[in-house]
Amino acid sequence: MTDTIAQVSSSIDALTKEFEVITNNLANVSTVGYKRMCNTFSQLLEAQESGEETEPDYKVSLDTKFDFSQGNVTETGRSLDFALYGKGFFVIETPDGPLYTRNGAFSTNRNGQIVDMEGRTVAGEAGPITVPPTVGVSQVTVSSDGVISANGTAIGKFRLVSFGDNESKLIPAGANCFRMAEEGVTPVKVEYIVVKQGYQESSNVNIVDELVDMIMVSRLYEANMKLLSAQKETTGSIMSVAMG
């Protein structure tokens, strides 16, 4: 009986974590470049929803991972909005090392350098990318391979990187950016990716799927709480008989 209570408690912990993951996804359904969070319990839910026969697993990993699948690309018309189509990331330079993001909503600082919405420098292959003071933002164009031109003159190229099989080791670093969790794992230059100027990549969260998962989690949580309560009552009755 003790094992059963421990298993149910473990299941409740997993459901609580899954609820937190779902609510965070829903909160970021409109965040540019956001990548859906999930864990192994999410995969178990999806298997149950699809009708697959799965054995109950009360030792589910609660490690959160990210779904880096492509989000929809939406036109904005802004000259410094960029969407990536394919596997890869923009590189953001910070005092604590590079960060990686799919959020290409950029601007320029007072020095003319292209920066993210936090004011941090967006990396170019040869260093920071600076728009000349004589060139307006509307005169900045970017080719599909990331080459940036100001009034027809090339001024740099976005540094775009990929992590291949190590993508799952990326961890959140705030402001919709990621960093590598392990030292020694370095990104590689992307080969197949398209930069679309005047577009943004939408969040890859599907609100309907998240709401369906939330309903299932709520029902499973309620069922487990009832089972836990029943097990405690049974244990209490047994103890009363034994002491009587």
C-alpha positions as CSV (number, residue, x, y, z in Angstrom):
1,M,0.0,0.0,0.0
2,T,2.9,2.3,0.8
3,D,4.2,1.7,-2.7
4,T,0.9,2.6,-4.2
5,I,0.8,5.9,-2.3
6,A,4.3,6.7,-3.4
7,Q,3.4,5.9,-7.0
8,V,0.3,8.1,-6.9
9,S,2.3,10.9,-5.2
10,S,4.9,10.7,-8.0
11,S,2.1,10.9,-10.6
12,I,0.7,14.0,-8.9
13,D,4.1,15.6,-8.9
14,A,4.4,14.9,-12.7
15,L,0.9,16.3,-13.3
16,T,1.6,19.5,-11.4
17,K,4.8,20.0,-13.4
18,E,3.0,19.4,-16.6
19,F,0.3,21.9,-15.7
20,E,3.0,24.5,-15.1
21,V,4.5,23.7,-18.5
22,I,1.2,24.0,-20.2
23,T,0.3,27.4,-18.6
24,N,3.8,28.7,-19.5
25,N,3.2,27.7,-23.1
26,L,-0.2,29.4,-23.2
27,A,1.3,32.5,-21.7
28,N,3.7,32.7,-24.6
29,V,1.4,31.8,-27.5
30,S,1.9,35.3,-28.9
31,T,5.7,35.6,-28.1
32,V,7.8,36.0,-31.2
33,G,10.1,33.0,-31.8
34,Y,8.9,31.2,-28.7
35,K,9.5,27.4,-28.6
36,R,7.0,25.2,-26.8
37,M,8.2,23.5,-23.6
38,C,7.5,19.9,-23.0
39,N,8.7,16.9,-20.9
40,T,8.5,13.2,-21.0
41,F,5.1,13.3,-19.3
42,S,3.8,15.4,-22.3
43,Q,4.9,12.5,-24.5
44,L,2.9,10.1,-22.3
45,L,-0.2,12.3,-22.6
46,E,0.1,12.5,-26.4
47,A,0.4,8.7,-26.6
48,Q,-2.7,8.3,-24.5
49,E,-4.6,10.8,-26.6
50,S,-3.7,9.0,-29.8
51,G,-4.9,5.7,-28.3
52,E,-1.6,4.0,-28.0
53,E,-1.4,1.3,-25.3
54,T,1.2,2.4,-22.7
55,E,2.1,0.9,-19.4
56,P,1.6,3.3,-16.4
57,D,5.0,4.9,-15.6
58,Y,5.2,6.6,-12.2
59,K,8.9,7.4,-12.6
60,V,8.4,9.9,-15.4
61,S,11.2,12.3,-16.0
62,L,10.3,15.8,-15.1
63,D,13.2,17.3,-17.1
64,T,11.8,20.1,-19.3
65,K,12.9,20.2,-22.9
66,F,12.0,22.4,-25.8
67,D,10.2,21.7,-29.1
68,F,12.3,23.5,-31.7
69,S,10.0,22.8,-34.6
70,Q,9.3,25.6,-37.0
71,G,6.7,28.2,-36.2
72,N,4.5,30.0,-38.7
73,V,6.2,33.0,-40.5
74,T,4.2,36.2,-40.4
75,E,4.8,39.3,-42.4
76,T,5.3,42.6,-40.5
77,G,6.9,44.9,-43.0
78,R,9.5,46.1,-40.5
79,S,12.9,46.4,-42.1
80,L,14.6,45.0,-39.0
81,D,12.3,42.1,-38.4
82,F,13.8,38.8,-39.5
83,A,12.4,35.3,-39.5
84,L,14.5,32.1,-39.9
85,Y,13.1,29.3,-42.0
86,G,14.9,26.1,-41.1
87,K,17.1,24.8,-38.3
88,G,19.3,27.5,-36.7
89,F,19.6,30.5,-34.5
90,F,20.7,34.1,-34.5
91,V,23.7,34.8,-32.1
92,I,23.4,37.5,-29.4
93,E,26.6,38.7,-27.8
94,T,26.6,39.3,-24.1
95,P,29.3,39.9,-21.4
96,D,28.5,36.3,-20.1
97,G,29.0,34.7,-23.5
98,P,26.9,34.2,-26.6
99,L,23.1,33.5,-26.5
100,Y,21.0,32.0,-29.2
101,T,17.5,33.0,-30.3
102,R,14.9,32.6,-33.0
103,N,13.4,36.0,-32.2
104,G,14.6,38.3,-35.0
105,A,12.9,41.5,-33.9
106,F,15.9,43.8,-34.0
107,S,16.6,47.6,-34.0
108,T,19.7,49.8,-34.0
109,N,21.5,51.4,-31.1
110,R,22.9,55.0,-31.0
111,N,26.1,53.7,-32.6
112,G,24.1,52.2,-35.5
113,Q,24.8,48.6,-34.5
114,I,22.0,46.1,-35.0
115,V,20.8,44.9,-31.5
116,D,18.0,42.8,-30.1
117,M,15.1,44.2,-28.0
118,E,17.3,44.1,-24.9
119,G,19.9,46.3,-26.5
120,R,22.4,43.5,-26.9
121,T,24.6,43.2,-30.1
122,V,23.5,40.8,-32.8
123,A,26.5,38.9,-34.0
124,G,27.8,39.2,-37.6
125,E,30.3,36.8,-39.1
126,A,32.9,39.5,-38.9
127,G,31.7,41.2,-35.7
128,P,28.9,43.7,-34.9
129,I,26.9,44.9,-37.9
130,T,26.8,48.7,-38.1
131,V,24.4,50.6,-40.3
132,P,26.1,53.9,-41.5
133,P,24.6,57.1,-40.1
134,T,23.8,58.3,-43.6
135,V,21.6,55.3,-44.3
136,G,18.0,55.0,-43.1
137,V,16.7,51.8,-41.7
138,S,14.3,51.5,-44.6
139,Q,17.4,51.3,-46.9
140,V,18.7,48.2,-45.1
141,T,18.1,45.0,-47.0
142,V,18.9,41.4,-46.2
143,S,19.3,38.5,-48.6
144,S,18.0,35.1,-48.0
145,D,21.4,33.9,-46.9
146,G,21.8,36.6,-44.3
147,V,24.0,39.2,-46.1
148,I,23.0,42.7,-45.0
149,S,23.3,45.7,-47.3
150,A,22.8,49.4,-46.6
151,N,21.7,51.4,-49.7
152,G,23.1,48.6,-51.9
153,T,26.5,48.2,-50.1
154,A,27.2,45.0,-48.1
155,I,27.9,45.8,-44.5
156,G,28.0,42.4,-43.0
157,K,26.3,39.0,-42.6
158,F,24.4,37.5,-39.8
159,R,26.2,34.8,-37.9
160,L,23.7,31.9,-38.0
161,V,24.5,28.7,-36.2
162,S,23.0,25.3,-35.6
163,F,23.5,22.6,-32.9
164,G,22.5,19.5,-34.7
165,D,22.0,16.6,-32.3
166,N,23.0,18.9,-29.4
167,E,20.0,21.1,-29.8
168,S,18.2,19.3,-26.9
169,K,21.0,20.5,-24.6
170,L,20.0,24.1,-24.9
171,I,18.6,25.7,-21.8
172,P,16.6,29.0,-21.4
173,A,18.6,32.1,-20.7
174,G,15.7,34.7,-20.5
175,A,14.2,37.1,-23.0
176,N,13.4,34.1,-25.3
177,C,17.1,33.2,-25.7
178,F,19.0,30.0,-25.0
179,R,22.5,29.0,-23.9
180,M,24.3,25.7,-24.1
181,A,24.0,23.7,-20.9
182,E,27.3,21.9,-21.3
183,E,30.8,23.3,-21.8
184,G,32.7,22.0,-24.8
185,V,29.6,21.8,-27.1
186,T,30.0,24.4,-29.8
187,P,27.6,25.5,-32.5
188,V,28.3,25.0,-36.2
189,K,27.6,27.2,-39.1
190,V,24.2,26.5,-40.7
191,E,24.1,25.3,-44.3
192,Y,20.4,25.2,-45.1
193,I,18.4,28.1,-43.7
194,V,16.5,31.1,-45.1
195,V,16.4,34.6,-43.7
196,K,13.2,36.4,-44.4
197,Q,13.3,40.2,-44.0
198,G,10.1,41.9,-42.9
199,Y,8.8,38.8,-41.2
200,Q,8.7,37.3,-37.7
201,E,8.4,33.7,-36.7
202,S,5.4,33.1,-34.5
203,S,5.3,30.9,-31.4
204,N,5.0,27.2,-32.3
205,V,2.5,26.7,-29.5
206,N,-0.9,25.3,-30.7
207,I,-3.4,26.7,-28.3
208,V,-6.0,24.0,-29.0
209,D,-3.5,21.2,-28.3
210,E,-2.4,22.9,-25.0
211,L,-6.0,23.4,-23.8
212,V,-6.8,19.7,-24.6
213,D,-3.7,18.7,-22.6
214,M,-4.8,20.9,-19.7
215,I,-8.2,19.3,-19.6
216,M,-6.6,15.8,-19.5
217,V,-4.1,16.9,-16.8
218,S,-6.9,18.3,-14.7
219,R,-8.9,15.1,-14.9
220,L,-5.9,12.9,-14.2
221,Y,-4.9,15.1,-11.3
222,E,-8.4,14.9,-9.8
223,A,-8.5,11.1,-10.3
224,N,-5.1,10.7,-8.6
225,M,-6.1,12.9,-5.6
226,K,-9.3,10.8,-5.1
227,L,-7.2,7.6,-5.2
228,L,-4.7,9.1,-2.8
229,S,-7.4,10.1,-0.4
230,A,-9.0,6.7,-0.6
231,Q,-5.6,5.0,0.1
232,K,-5.1,7.2,3.2
233,E,-8.6,6.4,4.5
234,T,-7.9,2.7,4.0
235,T,-4.6,3.0,5.8
236,G,-6.3,4.9,8.6
237,S,-8.9,2.2,9.0
238,I,-6.3,-0.5,9.1
239,M,-4.4,1.4,11.8
240,S,-7.5,1.9,13.8
241,V,-8.3,-1.9,13.7
242,A,-4.7,-2.8,14.5
243,M,-4.6,-0.4,17.5
244,G,-8.0,-1.5,18.7
